[in-house]
Amino acid sequence: MGRPRNDSAMTPHATTQDTPPAGHSPPAGPLHRWILPVRPPKPVNPALLRHAVQRQAFVQNRISDAITAFAGSMAFVYIHILWFGCWIGLGVEHYPFGLLTMIVSLEAIFLSTFVMISQNRADTKRQVLADQQWRTVQEEDEQNKQLLSLTRQILALTQEVRGYAALAEQNHEQNEQLLEMSRRALALTMEVHAGGTGGLRTSSSDRGADDDQKEDDA
């Protein structure tokens, strides 16, 4: 019998390839691509995530964000093109279109306000990122100080070990010198002892010869 085929190894992982990365929106369709505003990807930075949650906690922030997102999309442009074309083409009012001009002026005032709100929101995000970077720099500075302190301690221990090693080497040299002196003293002692024993033997033989000579004379 043949070995069973492993179809899972031959089947391409479509789910892995089609899944968008974490924090990013799925690909927009034709409606979102041409008319509706595309939602920006969610932030990955934890500081920005906390800031977004805090901002979404207020209703007015959610409303201003929605209006800003819509006013900055192509749908807003298309609606105004259709609105102005119908207003002028259907003859709602005659030239110079005073009512339309007033409405557009009021709209421009509100839109400029929402633009400022959007700029303030961007400034707040930059401030959040700057604060996080500052805290990160402070933490790194503290870690660098700790590493510098540890390095100094290691240097001091190394110097102490070197001092002990030098002292041990000196003691070893002194021990070698003392051992050499002891060997010399032992050698001298043995020479002195050998010389003393030879002298005693010579003196005793000389005394015996003198005694024999005295007896012969007598």
Secondary structure, DSSP 8 states (H G I E B T S, - for coil): ------HHHHS--HHHHHS--TT------HHHHHTS--------SHHHHHHHHHHHTSHHHHHHHHHHHHHTSHHHHHHHHHHHHHHHHTTSS-TT-HHHHHHHHHHHHHHHHHHHHHHHHHHHHHHHHHHHHHHHHHHHHHHHHHHHHHHHHHHHHHHHHHHHHHHHHHHHHHHHHHHHHHHHHHHHHHHHHHHHHHHHHHHHHHHHHHHHHHHHH-
